[in-house]
Amino acid sequence: MNQRRTLLTALGTASLANAWPALAQPAAKVWCVGILPGGPMLPRQYQWDAFLKRMTELGYVDGKNVNT
């Protein structure tokens, strides 16, 4: 009877140890923003500069999560 308890305890402990990584939180999603402008950029440079400035204010980093 004692061997059965030892075996059940060992199996229960092993199953909990294997399930432990599944309880971890998943990695946070990294949002990526890309812009595809149409036509020549020079006439609309002020719009592009304003867009990048606002994205920086919101915490986005050029080259990391804002693809220019």
Phi and psi in degrees as a GROMACS rama.xvg file:
@    title "Ramachandran Plot"
@    xaxis  label "Phi"
@    yaxis  label "Psi"
@TYPE xy
-68.0922  -34.9381  ASN-2
-67.8611  -35.5301  GLN-3
-65.283  -42.817  ARG-4
-63.5634  -41.4474  ARG-5
-63.0413  -43.2361  THR-6
-64.1308  -45.5062  LEU-7
-64.6194  -38.7704  LEU-8
-64.549  -43.3318  THR-9
-64.7573  -42.988  ALA-10
-66.3835  -41.1451  LEU-11
-63.9265  -42.0698  GLY-12
-65.236  -41.7385  THR-13
-65.2011  -39.702  ALA-14
-67.7313  -37.6575  SER-15
-67.659  -37.7331  LEU-16
-66.3178  -35.6334  ALA-17
-73.318  -29.0629  ASN-18
-84.2455  -13.4847  ALA-19
-57.1552  -46.2197  TRP-20
-63.1969  -26.1564  PRO-21
-70.039  -17.7234  ALA-22
-85.0399  -7.23725  LEU-23
-69.8889  153.227  ALA-24
-74.7796  142.056  GLN-25
-69.6753  158.468  PRO-26
-64.4012  145.984  ALA-27
-67.9553  143.505  ALA-28
-77.646  132.484  LYS-29
-97.9584  115.695  VAL-30
-80.7553  138.327  TRP-31
-120.742  131.524  CYS-32
-115.841  128.948  VAL-33
-128.355  147.556  GLY-34
-123.192  134.335  ILE-35
-122.905  89.2107  LEU-36
-75.0896  148.035  PRO-37
-107.111  138.747  GLY-38
86.5373  -175.651  GLY-39
-68.412  143.788  PRO-40
-84.0764  -30.0896  MET-41
-55.5625  -44.2904  LEU-42
-67.6099  -20.9622  PRO-43
-112.351  22.9273  ARG-44
-61.4537  -37.0293  GLN-45
-62.9035  -35.2748  TYR-46
-67.1241  -42.6771  GLN-47
-63.5656  -43.7453  TRP-48
-62.7533  -40.7228  ASP-49
-65.8982  -38.9448  ALA-50
-62.6805  -48.6471  PHE-51
-63.6507  -37.6477  LEU-52
-63.5484  -44.6205  LYS-53
-67.6137  -39.4587  ARG-54
-63.4875  -37.7673  MET-55
-65.1447  -40.099  THR-56
-62.695  -32.6004  GLU-57
-82.0558  -4.68764  LEU-58
103.148  3.46311  GLY-59
-81.1719  147.985  TYR-60
-116.747  126.861  VAL-61
-63.4471  127.194  ASP-62
93.0829  -18.7651  GLY-63
-101.291  -56.3148  LYS-64
-129.489  8.36105  ASN-65
-125.626  114.011  VAL-66
-94.9636  116.25  ASN-67
